[in-house]
Amino acid sequence: MHDDRGSAALEFITVGVILLVPLVYLIVALGSIQEHTLGAEAAARHLARVIASAPDAETAAAHGDRVVENIADQYGIERGSLEVSVTCAPRAAECPAPGALVTVTVATRVPLPLVPSVLGLDLAASIPVEGVAVQKVSRLWGAS
């Protein structure tokens, strides 16, 4: 007969560690993705509001840069990884323009934790996230 006393605890610890490590990694990765997603959405929303409520294009650009920097700092996103796009409808020649709809798109990539930067693995294992916001510009915008 084989004596099995004491082996259940060892089996439980081994299986527990094997299951716990991927679960912890998944929680950390999803938290990072959620943080970047919320940051991109907040940056797009606030930038659209700043552009629509600014008195002119120079003020909108100056305040917009500060807003994006503050949001990036607040959400732990590298400022250089944010791609900001501003478009206007129906007039694309002037953006922003009085009465136009300003669409702000902020995109970034979320690097997964513990992925090395060897051979570009960090770029291949990154998740793209994007935030989009639309704001109507006043018909009196820029007329000061």
Secondary structure, 3 states (H helix, E strand, C coil): CCCCCCHHHHHHHHHHHHHHHHHHHHHHHHHHHHHHHHHHHHHHHHHHHHHHHCCCHHHHHHHHHHHHHHHHHHHCCCHHHCEEEEEEECCCCCCCCCCCEEEEEEEEEEECCCCCCHHHHHHHCEEEEEEEEEEECCCCCCCC
